[in-house]
Amino acid sequence: MIGIKQRVLLILLSIISLVFIFRLLHLQIFTSDFKLLSEQNIIQENVIFPSRGIVFDRNNKIIVANRAIYDILVVPKDIELEDTTSFLKLFNISKDFFINKIDQAKKYSSIKPSLFYKGISNEEFNSIQQEIGKYPGFSVSAKTIRQYPNKILSHTLGYVGEISPNELKKDSLNYYSSGDFVGISGIEKSYESFLRGNKGYIYKINNVKGESVGDYNDKSNDIVVKRGKDIISTIDIDLQLYIEKLLLNKVGSVVAIEPSSGEILAIASSPSYDPNILTGRFYSENFNFLQKDTLKPLFNRSVSAVYPPGSMFKLIQSLIALEEGVIDPNYKYFINNNTIGDLAPAGLYDLKKAIVLSSNNYFYRLFRKIINQNKDLNTYIDSRIGIDNWNDYVSKFGLGTKINLELNSEAKGFLPNKNYYNDLYGRNRWKFSNIYSLSIGQGELLVSPLQMANLAAIIANRGNYIAPHIIKSVQKDSINFLKLKREWKETLIKKEYYDYIIDAMEEVVSSGSARRAYIKNIKICGKTSTVENPHGYDHSGFIGFAPKNEPKIAIAAYIENAGWGGRAAASISSLAIEYYLNKEIKRKWLESYVLKGEFIDYETK
């Protein structure tokens, strides 16, 4: 007889069996879950990667295109190699490389394709195209990578590479998969959502051997691939090419802007590199080489480097003083050069002459009038009030903050305020004598070349500006482009004061420190800087615009360790202006001088 314990055990086993049977019937008959899991075992998803959008210049010339490359895929179970030697020779690979790749493929799947050899160029593929079909188990997958026909704008365009694990985690839309390519820097990153396009998907039914036996669901689940949207930039390719030519074998940058629109015509950083080397099979090798280069060719000096503005900042000081009414522009002061180091001679100076000859001692006196307006009897408090007022004015010129250009490496520079000096010296323990170096654009003040080009555009516009930008419009549909809207900003300084400063800037070029920039038939207005550099020769700086009335181009240049601003920076800027406005260079002597690049007098070293 069966005991009580045995009966209880039999009942429990029966109950458990009934639960499993009921669950199995439910999955097979009452729900579609089991059917879906079964289908997933035989449905093969094939991803079609879109071509990235094309980038054009302002005149619809191609800056960034695409070119075809090819990957070789392998299905381990289908490999039939009678002559391994000829196969290795076809791809110029070693036996160890072959064995390693096949082992990796087998670990992934013996019946599914996996990557064997990547990044074969079109030229290389043409030489092996006829041969690859002789080797069962190996197939070709085509895709596109970036191509840069003119080899320019490497820092601005950025580059495309495999998505990192960290970026993959941030992908809230789950668009990317491991191994996908994504814009890593520059425009490629900032406009990734437009440029990348949308993946396509084709679903095939496979048998148990992994062989395709037809389309799934009559292709109703397939998704058509959509190529990326094209972008029209503000760049003028011809001007960009010319400026990059002028910057060869120099360290520095040039930024040129159309004042009436804020559109960047050219933006160059030197040393640079051919952006084509960061595409294809040798991307990692080339990137590591660039990263180790002591001249830092990956560093975008046009937006990431910061320098003191030097004497170019005297233009802002002049505008603030005029707006504040602390100086009569026509009143002449005797300047005896006993306060601060100066290259300008002693003598009688009005504001215009001080700008033209760049008198440091005059601007020392001017800045003191801006800071100490006797709004408080305590000189420390009065200086604090003055620096607050000064900071408000200067910040309206876009200094001390990011302009928010469409790049991910923009520096904001540094604009000191009362809090900075309170931390440095203590509250109410600093005064004008602690900050006087700001009067000539030195000291703690730091700006980027982009910000200084924007300053040139602001003055050219007589006080207002549209923030500099690189993208003009993006593709809306197959025909139309959507122009991006931009807003005007004001500096709140009267136009008449700008007119006065601009007259002085014209004289700087015609008879002052920027005489090398003079062009007979083009009225260029500018200001030079010889920027103090404690680590070597001074930097050469220049900002300017032309023509004087209805200006078409504003420009800034910083050339590191090149000495006086009236030499390297003014010459390069002037040639760029001439080329842009006249479409040719007549001053071949100046072009030769710049290309030679010997800006410092060796006997004065």
QUIDALIN-V738707 format. One record per pair of residues at least 12 apart in sequence whose C-alpha atoms are under 6 Angstrom apart, sorted by the first residue. I is the first residue (numbers start at 1). J is the second residue. If there is no record, write none. Layout:
I|J + I|J
This chain:
42|205 + 42|206 + 43|204 + 43|205 + 43|206 + 44|203 + 44|204 + 45|203 + 46|201 + 46|202 + 47|200 + 47|201 + 48|199 + 48|200 + 48|201 + 49|199 + 50|197 + 50|199 + 50|226 + 50|227 + 51|227 + 52|195 + 52|196 + 52|228 + 53|195 + 53|228 + 53|229 + 53|230 + 54|230 + 55|230 + 55|231 + 55|232 + 56|232 + 56|233 + 57|232 + 57|233 + 57|235 + 57|236 + 58|233 + 58|234 + 58|235 + 58|236 + 64|147 + 64|148 + 65|146 + 65|147 + 66|144 + 66|145 + 66|146 + 66|147 + 67|144 + 67|145 + 67|147 + 68|143 + 68|144 + 69|119 + 69|120 + 69|121 + 69|122 + 69|142 + 69|143 + 69|144 + 70|119 + 70|120 + 70|141 + 70|142 + 71|117 + 71|118 + 71|119 + 71|140 + 71|141 + 72|116 + 72|117 + 72|139 + 72|140 + 73|113 + 73|114 + 73|115 + 73|116 + 73|138 + 73|139 + 74|113 + 74|114 + 74|116 + 74|137 + 74|138 + 75|111 + 75|112 + 75|113 + 75|137 + 76|110 + 77|110 + 77|111 + 78|137 + 79|136 + 79|137 + 80|136 + 101|116 + 111|210 + 119|280 + 119|281 + 148|276 + 151|274 + 154|275 + 155|300 + 156|186 + 157|186 + 157|187 + 158|185 + 158|186 + 158|187 + 158|188 + 159|184 + 159|185 + 160|182 + 160|183 + 160|184 + 161|181 + 161|182 + 162|179 + 162|180 + 162|181 + 163|180 + 163|181 + 163|182 + 186|407 + 194|229 + 195|228 + 195|229 + 196|228 + 197|226 + 197|227 + 197|228 + 198|225 + 198|226 + 199|225 + 200|223 + 200|224 + 200|225 + 201|222 + 201|223 + 202|222 + 203|216 + 204|216 + 229|475 + 230|475 + 231|474 + 232|472 + 232|473 + 233|470 + 233|471 + 233|472 + 234|263 + 234|264 + 234|265 + 234|470 + 234|471 + 234|472 + 235|265 + 235|266 + 236|265 + 240|266 + 246|595 + 251|270 + 251|271 + 251|559 + 251|560 + 252|269 + 252|270 + 252|558 + 252|559 + 252|560 + 253|268 + 253|269 + 253|301 + 253|302 + 253|557 + 253|558 + 254|267 + 254|268 + 254|556 + 254|557 + 255|267 + 255|453 + 255|555 + 255|556 + 256|554 + 256|555 + 257|553 + 257|554 + 258|552 + 258|553 + 259|457 + 262|466 + 262|467 + 262|468 + 263|468 + 263|469 + 264|469 + 264|470 + 269|300 + 269|301 + 269|302 + 271|297 + 272|297 + 302|449 + 302|450 + 303|410 + 303|448 + 303|450 + 304|409 + 304|410 + 304|411 + 305|448 + 306|413 + 306|446 + 306|447 + 306|448 + 307|446 + 307|447 + 308|442 + 308|445 + 308|446 + 309|441 + 310|440 + 310|441 + 310|442 + 310|529 + 310|531 + 311|440 + 311|441 + 311|529 + 312|527 + 312|528 + 312|529 + 313|441 + 329|351 + 330|350 + 331|350 + 332|348 + 332|349 + 332|350 + 333|348 + 333|349 + 334|347 + 334|348 + 335|347 + 337|361 + 340|361 + 342|360 + 344|357 + 344|359 + 352|504 + 356|508 + 356|512 + 363|439 + 364|439 + 367|439 + 371|383 + 371|386 + 371|387 + 380|428 + 380|430 + 380|431 + 383|431 + 384|418 + 396|491 + 400|412 + 400|413 + 400|414 + 400|415 + 405|469 + 413|446 + 413|447 + 414|445 + 414|446 + 415|445 + 452|556 + 453|555 + 453|556 + 456|543 + 456|544 + 456|554 + 457|554 + 462|495 + 462|498 + 463|491 + 464|489 + 464|490 + 465|488 + 465|489 + 466|487 + 466|488 + 505|525 + 505|526 + 506|525 + 513|566 + 514|566 + 516|571 + 517|570 + 517|571 + 517|574 + 523|547 + 523|548 + 524|545 + 524|546 + 524|547 + 525|544 + 525|545 + 526|543 + 526|544 + 527|542 + 527|543 + 528|541 + 528|542 + 528|565 + 528|566 + 529|541 + 529|542 + 529|565 + 530|564 + 530|565 + 537|561 + 538|561 + 538|563 + 539|559 + 539|560 + 539|561 + 539|562 + 539|563 + 540|558 + 540|559 + 540|562 + 540|563 + 540|564 + 540|565 + 540|569 + 541|557 + 541|558 + 541|565 + 541|569 + 542|556 + 542|557 + 542|565 + 542|569 + 542|570 + 543|555 + 543|556 + 557|569 + 562|599
